[in-house]
């Protein structure tokens, strides 16, 4: 893999992203890959930063290919699977891997988009990117970068996915997806592609311009225009970026979101704010009742009645908020 990029003639770098349901899907996929696969495989599955790194062990037990947790600076070798560790973005550089604790993307670290974008930037047409089951829209912008650099896009059929949101997002926003397949058919196409010469067709000027714009997200530069929204991770201003059909947002720190992810996170922020408001109202009611009791002890009846009215009003408002929360705030 360390040889010069122009000397390669096949799709020998496979990048795979999954979220909800991704461990099961990856296990089934890896079972069907041959030991002599003519490509290196990099994997990102959304995991909590405090989760134990057990995906490597699971995949090692499932298939024939050796699987390891990616190490910073590690040389890329064909016939191996590299798994992103918890709380680190996995990026591809020419000939080696890079781990970083850069800003979360789509509220995840590791996230799929940084892996896909960096692979597209480093290996262009040699890349095959696979989007598996998952929620919301991580992987879509990265898949777009892969296509714009001449790589191959494979998406799990949404009807076959345990969670269809990520595949749907890819299909809705990325033009000319090469393969839309049930999970059972993806391993065989990866093997075929790993032995298929890359095409040397020239990108259109529009594709080149869009690809360069997409790569700016990898370099940390801000593109697009200022929006009226704030970053749910740090509170900074978000910039609005149009990439083909997709709308994305990024702050100065580097947190980045697809529109669906940002909407979901705004719902979380709204819910937290409502719980805080309900708590404040309940505390106001309790304090008002306490003050009313003290006033009655001092025979201050009118003041006590006023405090009791304020306590009752706070209770009623708190109950209204509880009813809203119990109905749920949904993002589909």
PyMOL commands that set and color helices and strands:
alter all, ss='L'
color gray80, all
select helices_A, chain A and resi 5-7+22-31+55-62+112-126+140-148+165-173+183-194+205-219+259-297+301-327
alter helices_A, ss='H'
color red, helices_A
select strands_A, chain A and resi 13-18+40-45+66-69+80-83+89-93+96-100+127-131+152-156+179-181+225-230+237-243+246-251+256-258
alter strands_A, ss='S'
color yellow, strands_A
deselect
rebuild
show_as cartoon
